[in-house]
């Protein structure tokens, strides 16, 4: 009798454990299905009004409308995007803290900074690309070269005679010109400025003959006749400026450089949440109203699955590491 009772007790205990496991699994699934059930925080490592911030605020509106929860943009500027990135990777990996970042913090900084307090490939989970911003090679209208081919021939014929302006040491525009120099065997001297505004002004004034920068800095001045654009740096012509040929097209190479902005999360966020976020973005991010706002910033709305975005970031990191090495740019 005791043995029978013992077997029956063990049977009841096993059944209770199995039932508890089933309920736990169901409870977990229900919790995941309920995401999000509270506000989401979007961290931006740049100040309000900067392009990445504007993109983040548009994304916040898209996610808020689609997911039905408030999305709050939190600016943590400083140190080339490092402050915001560190804040994000320290957050719980639950999908309620996300980071809108760009090519600088995610692909340039690993080579530019000797002691970077994060490793993008280890600390962050890519969610989706958001925007690609083509850059343009432009010169003062009085510069003798009127085409990209003439520019190459002129600069090659007089190594070190010409210089170029950029928005600063180690920024994407600086590194893009360094890649152009490397690709085509050019020797131009670098004149760094603190931001695009003064750099463009000095090129228009004839103080410096050439510059590479994004559309908002270049295109209005091209339209006003104050700059001559020779090429766009993306592999194909940009849909924003279809009349401007690409360096790749003009040179028969695969040259392809752009600034970009994307959404990432702290490493460890459940894959189903990453996938839900990506699908939401893919569904809404290429709608006309979003494309129009991104075009006003000089960018093209682009979505990319998490795995593809991870590969893209890795490839960009290798590309910009080469540019940093060529340029000698370093930040301690």
PANU-739041 format. One record per residue (C-alpha): residue in three letters; x, y, z. Coordinates in Angstrom, 2 decimals. Layout:
<atoms>
+-------+---------+---------+---------+
| selum |      xx |      yy |      zz |
+-------+---------+---------+---------+
|   ALA |       X |       Y |       Z |
...
+-------+---------+---------+---------+
</atoms>
This chain:
<atoms>
+-------+---------+---------+---------+
| selum |      xx |      yy |      zz |
+-------+---------+---------+---------+
|   UNK |    0.00 |    0.00 |    0.00 |
|   UNK |    2.82 |    2.37 |    0.89 |
|   UNK |    4.58 |    1.64 |   -2.40 |
|   UNK |    1.37 |    2.27 |   -4.33 |
|   UNK |    0.88 |    5.56 |   -2.50 |
|   UNK |    4.51 |    6.51 |   -3.16 |
|   UNK |    4.15 |    5.80 |   -6.89 |
|   UNK |    0.93 |    7.80 |   -6.99 |
|   UNK |    2.59 |   10.73 |   -5.19 |
|   UNK |    5.50 |   10.69 |   -7.64 |
|   UNK |    3.04 |   10.60 |  -10.54 |
|   UNK |    1.16 |   13.62 |   -9.20 |
|   UNK |    4.40 |   15.53 |   -8.63 |
|   UNK |    5.61 |   14.81 |  -12.17 |
|   UNK |    2.26 |   15.85 |  -13.60 |
|   UNK |    2.32 |   19.08 |  -11.61 |
|   UNK |    5.83 |   19.88 |  -12.82 |
|   UNK |    4.86 |   19.20 |  -16.42 |
|   UNK |    1.77 |   21.37 |  -16.09 |
|   UNK |    3.84 |   24.15 |  -14.53 |
|   UNK |    6.28 |   23.98 |  -17.43 |
|   UNK |    3.43 |   24.23 |  -19.92 |
|   UNK |    1.98 |   27.26 |  -18.14 |
|   UNK |    5.41 |   28.87 |  -17.94 |
|   UNK |    5.90 |   28.40 |  -21.66 |
|   UNK |    2.46 |   29.78 |  -22.38 |
|   UNK |    3.09 |   32.70 |  -20.06 |
|   UNK |    6.41 |   33.44 |  -21.74 |
|   UNK |    4.83 |   33.31 |  -25.17 |
|   UNK |    2.05 |   35.62 |  -24.04 |
|   UNK |    4.57 |   38.08 |  -22.64 |
|   UNK |    6.56 |   38.08 |  -25.84 |
|   UNK |    3.44 |   38.44 |  -27.95 |
|   UNK |    2.48 |   41.48 |  -25.87 |
|   UNK |    5.64 |   43.41 |  -26.82 |
|   UNK |    5.66 |   46.30 |  -26.45 |
|   UNK |    3.56 |   46.83 |  -23.34 |
|   UNK |    5.29 |   50.01 |  -22.16 |
|   UNK |    7.18 |   52.99 |  -23.65 |
|   UNK |   10.26 |   52.43 |  -25.81 |
|   UNK |   13.36 |   54.58 |  -25.45 |
|   UNK |   15.32 |   55.56 |  -28.57 |
|   UNK |   18.83 |   56.74 |  -27.70 |
|   UNK |   20.66 |   59.09 |  -30.07 |
|   UNK |   24.34 |   59.86 |  -29.55 |
|   UNK |   24.05 |   63.29 |  -31.18 |
|   UNK |   22.39 |   66.60 |  -30.27 |
|   UNK |   18.83 |   67.60 |  -31.21 |
|   UNK |   18.51 |   68.82 |  -34.79 |
|   UNK |   21.43 |   66.81 |  -36.14 |
|   UNK |   20.51 |   64.44 |  -39.01 |
|   UNK |   20.63 |   61.27 |  -36.90 |
|   UNK |   18.34 |   62.91 |  -34.34 |
|   UNK |   15.83 |   63.96 |  -37.01 |
|   UNK |   15.81 |   60.42 |  -38.41 |
|   UNK |   15.33 |   58.98 |  -34.92 |
|   UNK |   12.33 |   61.23 |  -34.29 |
|   UNK |   10.74 |   60.15 |  -37.55 |
|   UNK |   11.37 |   56.52 |  -36.64 |
|   UNK |    9.89 |   57.13 |  -33.20 |
|   UNK |    6.68 |   58.40 |  -34.77 |
|   UNK |    6.52 |   55.43 |  -37.14 |
|   UNK |    7.05 |   52.89 |  -34.34 |
|   UNK |    4.66 |   54.66 |  -31.98 |
|   UNK |    1.87 |   54.69 |  -34.57 |
|   UNK |    2.48 |   51.07 |  -35.56 |
|   UNK |    3.07 |   49.52 |  -32.13 |
|   UNK |    0.68 |   51.59 |  -30.04 |
|   UNK |    3.16 |   52.55 |  -27.33 |
|   UNK |    4.95 |   55.87 |  -26.68 |
|   UNK |    8.45 |   56.11 |  -28.16 |
|   UNK |   10.71 |   58.63 |  -26.45 |
|   UNK |   13.87 |   59.98 |  -28.11 |
|   UNK |   16.69 |   60.57 |  -25.63 |
|   UNK |   19.76 |   62.52 |  -26.77 |
|   UNK |   23.09 |   61.50 |  -25.25 |
|   UNK |   25.54 |   63.54 |  -27.37 |
|   UNK |   29.29 |   63.64 |  -27.08 |
|   UNK |   32.54 |   61.95 |  -28.08 |
|   UNK |   31.53 |   61.17 |  -31.65 |
|   UNK |   28.50 |   59.10 |  -30.65 |
|   UNK |   30.34 |   57.13 |  -27.96 |
|   UNK |   28.27 |   58.44 |  -25.04 |
|   UNK |   24.99 |   57.35 |  -26.57 |
|   UNK |   26.35 |   53.96 |  -27.60 |
|   UNK |   27.65 |   53.21 |  -24.10 |
|   UNK |   24.28 |   54.20 |  -22.62 |
|   UNK |   22.54 |   51.78 |  -24.98 |
|   UNK |   24.78 |   48.76 |  -24.39 |
|   UNK |   24.35 |   49.15 |  -20.61 |
|   UNK |   20.58 |   48.90 |  -20.91 |
|   UNK |   18.60 |   45.72 |  -20.32 |
|   UNK |   18.31 |   43.69 |  -23.54 |
|   UNK |   14.53 |   43.64 |  -23.45 |
|   UNK |   13.66 |   45.67 |  -26.54 |
|   UNK |   12.68 |   48.77 |  -24.58 |
|   UNK |   15.96 |   50.60 |  -25.13 |
|   UNK |   17.16 |   50.96 |  -28.72 |
|   UNK |   19.89 |   53.00 |  -30.37 |
|   UNK |   19.64 |   55.01 |  -33.58 |
|   UNK |   23.22 |   55.34 |  -34.75 |
|   UNK |   25.30 |   55.93 |  -37.85 |
|   UNK |   28.36 |   54.91 |  -39.81 |
|   UNK |   30.62 |   56.93 |  -37.50 |
|   UNK |   29.98 |   55.24 |  -34.15 |
|   UNK |   29.33 |   51.80 |  -35.65 |
|   UNK |   31.95 |   51.48 |  -38.41 |
|   UNK |   34.49 |   54.32 |  -38.14 |
|   UNK |   35.07 |   54.62 |  -34.39 |
|   UNK |   36.50 |   51.09 |  -33.96 |
|   UNK |   39.53 |   52.17 |  -36.00 |
|   UNK |   39.57 |   55.85 |  -35.11 |
|   UNK |   39.67 |   55.50 |  -31.32 |
|   UNK |   42.53 |   53.68 |  -29.62 |
|   UNK |   40.42 |   52.82 |  -26.58 |
|   UNK |   36.79 |   52.45 |  -27.57 |
|   UNK |   34.53 |   51.40 |  -24.66 |
|   UNK |   32.38 |   49.17 |  -26.86 |
|   UNK |   32.69 |   46.69 |  -29.71 |
|   UNK |   29.76 |   47.00 |  -32.15 |
|   UNK |   30.00 |   43.40 |  -33.34 |
|   UNK |   29.87 |   42.07 |  -29.75 |
|   UNK |   27.75 |   44.59 |  -27.88 |
|   UNK |   25.01 |   45.47 |  -30.35 |
|   UNK |   22.27 |   43.65 |  -32.21 |
|   UNK |   21.52 |   45.09 |  -35.68 |
|   UNK |   17.82 |   45.61 |  -36.35 |
|   UNK |   17.59 |   47.48 |  -39.66 |
|   UNK |   19.26 |   49.99 |  -41.91 |
|   UNK |   17.20 |   53.19 |  -42.07 |
|   UNK |   18.86 |   55.72 |  -44.37 |
|   UNK |   21.77 |   55.89 |  -46.80 |
|   UNK |   23.17 |   59.36 |  -47.49 |
|   UNK |   25.25 |   59.71 |  -50.66 |
|   UNK |   28.20 |   62.07 |  -50.69 |
|   UNK |   29.25 |   64.32 |  -53.55 |
|   UNK |   32.64 |   65.36 |  -54.88 |
|   UNK |   32.42 |   69.06 |  -55.68 |
|   UNK |   34.80 |   71.84 |  -56.68 |
|   UNK |   34.79 |   75.61 |  -56.91 |
|   UNK |   33.27 |   76.68 |  -60.27 |
|   UNK |   36.58 |   78.30 |  -61.26 |
|   UNK |   38.49 |   75.04 |  -60.83 |
|   UNK |   39.88 |   73.97 |  -64.24 |
|   UNK |   38.41 |   70.45 |  -64.13 |
|   UNK |   34.83 |   70.30 |  -65.32 |
|   UNK |   34.40 |   66.51 |  -65.15 |
|   UNK |   35.54 |   63.73 |  -62.85 |
|   UNK |   37.96 |   62.44 |  -65.48 |
|   UNK |   39.48 |   65.91 |  -65.89 |
|   UNK |   39.76 |   66.15 |  -62.10 |
|   UNK |   41.76 |   62.91 |  -61.97 |
|   UNK |   44.09 |   63.97 |  -64.77 |
|   UNK |   44.66 |   67.44 |  -63.33 |
|   UNK |   45.42 |   66.26 |  -59.80 |
|   UNK |   47.64 |   63.41 |  -60.98 |
|   UNK |   49.63 |   65.81 |  -63.13 |
|   UNK |   50.49 |   68.01 |  -60.12 |
|   UNK |   50.83 |   65.86 |  -56.97 |
|   UNK |   50.45 |   67.94 |  -53.81 |
|   UNK |   49.44 |   71.11 |  -55.64 |
|   UNK |   45.76 |   70.90 |  -54.70 |
|   UNK |   44.03 |   70.43 |  -51.38 |
|   UNK |   40.54 |   69.57 |  -50.24 |
|   UNK |   38.27 |   70.56 |  -47.37 |
|   UNK |   36.33 |   68.31 |  -45.02 |
|   UNK |   34.05 |   68.70 |  -42.02 |
|   UNK |   36.78 |   67.39 |  -39.71 |
|   UNK |   39.39 |   64.72 |  -39.06 |
|   UNK |   37.99 |   61.21 |  -39.16 |
|   UNK |   34.47 |   62.13 |  -40.28 |
|   UNK |   32.87 |   60.21 |  -43.13 |
|   UNK |   33.46 |   62.96 |  -45.70 |
|   UNK |   37.18 |   63.08 |  -44.85 |
|   UNK |   37.55 |   59.30 |  -45.06 |
|   UNK |   35.60 |   59.16 |  -48.32 |
|   UNK |   38.07 |   61.49 |  -50.00 |
|   UNK |   40.92 |   59.41 |  -48.60 |
|   UNK |   39.38 |   56.36 |  -50.27 |
|   UNK |   39.07 |   58.30 |  -53.54 |
|   UNK |   42.74 |   59.28 |  -53.28 |
|   UNK |   43.74 |   55.67 |  -52.64 |
|   UNK |   41.54 |   54.24 |  -55.38 |
|   UNK |   42.86 |   56.58 |  -58.07 |
|   UNK |   46.39 |   57.31 |  -56.91 |
|   UNK |   45.87 |   60.98 |  -56.05 |
|   UNK |   47.87 |   63.24 |  -53.76 |
|   UNK |   45.76 |   66.06 |  -52.30 |
|   UNK |   46.37 |   67.81 |  -49.01 |
|   UNK |   43.65 |   67.66 |  -46.35 |
|   UNK |   42.29 |   70.86 |  -44.80 |
|   UNK |   39.99 |   69.90 |  -41.89 |
|   UNK |   37.31 |   72.24 |  -40.56 |
|   UNK |   34.99 |   72.07 |  -37.58 |
|   UNK |   31.83 |   71.20 |  -39.47 |
|   UNK |   30.57 |   71.38 |  -43.03 |
|   UNK |   29.47 |   75.01 |  -42.98 |
|   UNK |   32.87 |   76.68 |  -42.92 |
|   UNK |   34.40 |   74.01 |  -45.15 |
|   UNK |   31.82 |   74.58 |  -47.88 |
|   UNK |   32.09 |   78.36 |  -47.49 |
|   UNK |   35.84 |   78.29 |  -48.08 |
|   UNK |   35.46 |   76.10 |  -51.16 |
|   UNK |   32.87 |   78.50 |  -52.57 |
|   UNK |   35.20 |   81.40 |  -51.78 |
|   UNK |   38.05 |   79.72 |  -53.64 |
|   UNK |   40.23 |   79.25 |  -50.55 |
|   UNK |   40.19 |   75.46 |  -51.06 |
|   UNK |   39.37 |   73.96 |  -54.47 |
|   UNK |   37.55 |   70.70 |  -53.60 |
|   UNK |   35.33 |   69.01 |  -51.05 |
|   UNK |   33.36 |   65.83 |  -50.41 |
|   UNK |   30.17 |   66.17 |  -48.35 |
|   UNK |   26.53 |   65.12 |  -48.14 |
|   UNK |   23.66 |   66.53 |  -50.17 |
|   UNK |   22.38 |   69.21 |  -47.76 |
|   UNK |   25.82 |   70.84 |  -47.73 |
|   UNK |   26.48 |   70.51 |  -51.46 |
|   UNK |   23.31 |   70.44 |  -53.56 |
|   UNK |   21.75 |   73.85 |  -52.68 |
|   UNK |   25.06 |   75.50 |  -53.50 |
|   UNK |   25.29 |   73.55 |  -56.75 |
|   UNK |   21.81 |   74.80 |  -57.67 |
|   UNK |   22.94 |   78.36 |  -56.88 |
|   UNK |   25.97 |   78.00 |  -59.15 |
|   UNK |   28.42 |   78.25 |  -56.24 |
|   UNK |   29.74 |   74.69 |  -56.54 |
|   UNK |   30.32 |   72.29 |  -59.43 |
|   UNK |   29.49 |   68.67 |  -58.61 |
|   UNK |   31.67 |   66.13 |  -60.41 |
|   UNK |   30.23 |   62.83 |  -59.12 |
|   UNK |   28.28 |   61.02 |  -56.42 |
|   UNK |   30.14 |   58.50 |  -54.27 |
|   UNK |   27.56 |   55.68 |  -54.20 |
|   UNK |   27.98 |   52.80 |  -56.65 |
|   UNK |   24.83 |   53.68 |  -58.56 |
|   UNK |   23.36 |   57.09 |  -59.21 |
|   UNK |   21.27 |   58.33 |  -56.33 |
|   UNK |   17.52 |   58.48 |  -56.83 |
|   UNK |   17.75 |   61.95 |  -55.29 |
|   UNK |   20.07 |   63.23 |  -58.03 |
|   UNK |   19.65 |   60.96 |  -61.07 |
|   UNK |   21.44 |   63.42 |  -63.36 |
|   UNK |   24.70 |   63.12 |  -61.39 |
|   UNK |   26.84 |   60.16 |  -62.42 |
|   UNK |   28.57 |   57.98 |  -59.86 |
|   UNK |   32.33 |   57.62 |  -59.47 |
|   UNK |   31.93 |   53.90 |  -60.15 |
|   UNK |   30.06 |   54.58 |  -63.38 |
|   UNK |   32.55 |   57.19 |  -64.58 |
|   UNK |   35.64 |   55.16 |  -63.70 |
|   UNK |   34.53 |   51.60 |  -64.39 |
|   UNK |   35.24 |   50.62 |  -60.77 |
|   UNK |   33.11 |   49.34 |  -57.89 |
|   UNK |   33.71 |   52.44 |  -55.75 |
|   UNK |   30.88 |   52.79 |  -53.25 |
|   UNK |   30.83 |   54.97 |  -50.13 |
|   UNK |   27.91 |   56.52 |  -48.27 |
|   UNK |   27.09 |   57.76 |  -44.83 |
|   UNK |   24.26 |   55.80 |  -43.24 |
|   UNK |   21.97 |   55.57 |  -40.23 |
|   UNK |   20.47 |   52.44 |  -38.71 |
|   UNK |   18.69 |   50.96 |  -35.70 |
|   UNK |   20.51 |   48.63 |  -33.30 |
|   UNK |   19.72 |   47.15 |  -29.90 |
|   UNK |   21.77 |   45.92 |  -26.94 |
|   UNK |   23.12 |   42.42 |  -27.57 |
|   UNK |   20.84 |   39.78 |  -26.10 |
|   UNK |   17.49 |   41.22 |  -27.16 |
|   UNK |   15.23 |   38.24 |  -28.00 |
|   UNK |   15.36 |   37.49 |  -31.74 |
|   UNK |   11.57 |   37.56 |  -32.01 |
|   UNK |   11.57 |   41.18 |  -30.79 |
|   UNK |   14.34 |   42.11 |  -33.25 |
|   UNK |   12.33 |   40.49 |  -36.03 |
|   UNK |    9.12 |   42.25 |  -34.97 |
|   UNK |   10.87 |   45.61 |  -35.01 |
|   UNK |   12.43 |   44.94 |  -38.39 |
|   UNK |    9.12 |   43.84 |  -39.94 |
|   UNK |    7.41 |   46.95 |  -38.58 |
|   UNK |   10.10 |   49.18 |  -40.05 |
|   UNK |   10.09 |   47.34 |  -43.39 |
|   UNK |    6.33 |   47.80 |  -43.63 |
|   UNK |    6.23 |   51.53 |  -42.87 |
|   UNK |    9.65 |   53.06 |  -43.53 |
|   UNK |    9.45 |   53.29 |  -47.31 |
|   UNK |    6.08 |   55.02 |  -47.37 |
|   UNK |    5.98 |   58.31 |  -49.34 |
|   UNK |    5.84 |   60.59 |  -46.29 |
|   UNK |    8.93 |   58.96 |  -44.79 |
|   UNK |   10.82 |   58.94 |  -48.09 |
|   UNK |   10.02 |   62.62 |  -48.54 |
|   UNK |   11.37 |   63.56 |  -45.11 |
|   UNK |   14.52 |   61.49 |  -45.59 |
|   UNK |   15.09 |   63.07 |  -49.01 |
|   UNK |   14.95 |   66.50 |  -47.34 |
|   UNK |   17.90 |   65.34 |  -45.23 |
|   UNK |   19.77 |   64.19 |  -48.31 |
|   UNK |   19.11 |   60.51 |  -47.69 |
|   UNK |   17.31 |   57.55 |  -49.21 |
|   UNK |   14.99 |   55.40 |  -47.06 |
|   UNK |   16.43 |   51.89 |  -46.95 |
|   UNK |   15.49 |   48.83 |  -44.92 |
|   UNK |   17.69 |   45.79 |  -44.44 |
|   UNK |   17.07 |   42.52 |  -42.52 |
|   UNK |   19.05 |   42.10 |  -39.29 |
|   UNK |   21.46 |   39.48 |  -40.65 |
|   UNK |   22.16 |   41.49 |  -43.79 |
|   UNK |   22.63 |   44.65 |  -41.74 |
|   UNK |   25.14 |   42.85 |  -39.51 |
|   UNK |   27.14 |   41.84 |  -42.60 |
|   UNK |   26.92 |   45.37 |  -43.98 |
|   UNK |   28.25 |   46.92 |  -40.76 |
|   UNK |   31.15 |   44.44 |  -40.74 |
|   UNK |   32.03 |   45.26 |  -44.35 |
|   UNK |   31.80 |   48.99 |  -43.69 |
|   UNK |   34.08 |   48.59 |  -40.67 |
|   UNK |   36.75 |   46.98 |  -42.85 |
|   UNK |   36.37 |   49.69 |  -45.50 |
|   UNK |   36.65 |   52.57 |  -43.05 |
|   UNK |   39.51 |   50.90 |  -41.18 |
|   UNK |   41.47 |   51.08 |  -44.42 |
|   UNK |   40.52 |   54.74 |  -44.83 |
|   UNK |   41.57 |   55.57 |  -41.26 |
|   UNK |   44.90 |   53.82 |  -41.81 |
|   UNK |   45.49 |   55.68 |  -45.08 |
|   UNK |   44.60 |   59.04 |  -43.54 |
|   UNK |   46.50 |   58.54 |  -40.31 |
|   UNK |   43.53 |   59.95 |  -38.39 |
|   UNK |   43.42 |   59.01 |  -34.71 |
|   UNK |   41.53 |   60.17 |  -31.63 |
|   UNK |   42.91 |   59.32 |  -28.19 |
+-------+---------+---------+---------+
</atoms>
